[in-house]
Amino acid sequence: MSKAELIYDEIMCECENAIDNFDKTKFNLYQKLIVLKPAKKLAAQIANQYKALQDELNELIEDKTEDLVEAYSHLKVPQRKKLLAVVTSLIDDATSYSATKRKVRVKRPISFEKIVSKLKYKQTDVDFKVSSIDPAIIPQSQILLVFNTKYRFLFIYQAKEGEQLSVKGTTLLNFDEDKSFKKRIRKPELILGKIQQTTKLRAVKMFGEAKSKPGPATGRINSDCILLRAIDKL
């Protein structure tokens, strides 16, 4: 059996155990995937594995189909909802992992690497299921979206007219203070992945659509910050 097959069997075994013990499970599939680092297609395969069960449980809870009600009669309504939540979590975690873009090694001028060499940031956050981009992209960008995992602030930094963002130590430079803001996000898990995967323009619009009151952006980046998205130009 290949290494990939062994990893798949190990993950599926834990997923099945989580479903069997849905009332008390604390299994975090995303964290498991981050540790084992399987191929993205394998994670997508796991998500597809449980889609039919998710559809069945949705039909049971929403439509109360007679055959399904009889089949799940051993479970009370709250237990059925808990089981659906566990199955949905497995699918969402696998989908999030499979959608994460691998860092592409691009040969860049040494100066960019040196510029960000002292920047402190958070590489991966298991709870919010997001990973930082390569910081060397920042000095080539005009817009940067940053998420502080400790205080749940989403920042948008926009470069001054005719300039590009830069970094000195742990501080962002060349951003326009009148066009750069922060907003506290209530449910970051619903939008962070979308910001990383959607179009450039839509990513910027999603910040504007957040309903909380904007505040000033300081430019300071620390080990609680995920570098979500860098945009060269719209």
Secondary structure, DSSP 8 states (H G I E B T S, - for coil): --HHHHHHHHHHHHHHHHHHTTTT----HHHHHHHH---HHHHHHHHHHTHHHHHHHHIIIII--HHHHHHTTTS-HHHHHHHHHHHHHHHHHHHHHHHS---------HHHHHHTTT----SEETTTTEE---GGGGGG-SEEEEEETTTTEEEEEEB-TT---EEETTEEESB-TTT-EEEE-S-GGGTHHHHHHS-HHHHHHHHHH--S--EE---B--TTEEEEEEES--
